[in-house]
Amino acid sequence: MGLKNIVVASSTGFVGKASEIFKGYNLIVLGTVVGYQEPDRRAMSLQNRNIIEKNGGKVIHAVHSFGLLAEPLTENSRQYK
């Protein structure tokens, strides 16, 4: 198939345990934004991040384009409790 780029979403980095399989590919792991669960906290453990990076993967923590737009409008917003 000629695949070179693999992008996966992983909040915890559990995919890091499988990143060995993707050695030689351009593996990008998208984690949740820092502080999503609680201020200044990352859901992905440093250990899992290190495994991914050791196997040649890249880790990006970001929010999706419209993710923060709806947050203030929701009834359950953490911001307004």
N, C-alpha and C positions, 0 to 999 in steps of 0.2 A: 504494500500500500504506500510505502514511502513516507510514513509518518516521521516527523522530526520533532514536533512540538506537542507536549502533553500538558494540559492545564487541568488541575483538579481543585476542588474546594474542600477545605478541611479545617474546621474550627480548632480541633485539638492537636492536629498534626499526626494523628494515628496512621495516616498514609505513609508517614516516614518509615514505618516498619516495612512497607512494600516498595519504598523508593529504590531499593537494590535492583529490582526488576527493570527500572527505567534508566539505569546507568547508560550513558551514551546518547540519551535523548535530552532535549531541552525541556526539563520538568519544571513547571511553575506551580507552586502550591499557594492558593489564595486563602488566607486566614481571615477571621473576623477582625473588625476594627478594635484597636486597643481601647479598653474601657467600656466595652459593650455590656459586659456582665456586671462590672463594678469599676469604679474609677481606678485608672492606672494599672489595670490587670489584663493580662493576655490569657486567652483560653488555651493557647498552644504552649506546651511545656518547652523549656529550653532544651531538654534532652531530645524531644522529638524534632525540634528545629535543627539541632546539631546533626542528627541522623540524616535528615533530608539534605542538608548542605554538604555533609561528608560524602554523600552519594551523588553530588553534582547538581542537586536541585536548588531552586531559588524560592524564597518565601517572601510573600508580599502580604502585609496587613492593611486592608483598606475597606472602606464602606462602598457599597454599590451606589451608582449615580443618584437614585431617588430614595435611598434608604433613610436619609436624615430629613427629607422633606416632610414625610408623613409623621415622624415621631412627635412633634409638638401638637399635632392634630388628633392624636389618638387619646381615648379616654384613659388608657392604662399607662400613659407616659410616665416614666420614672421621674422625669424632670419636675412634674407638677404635683407630686405627692407630698 
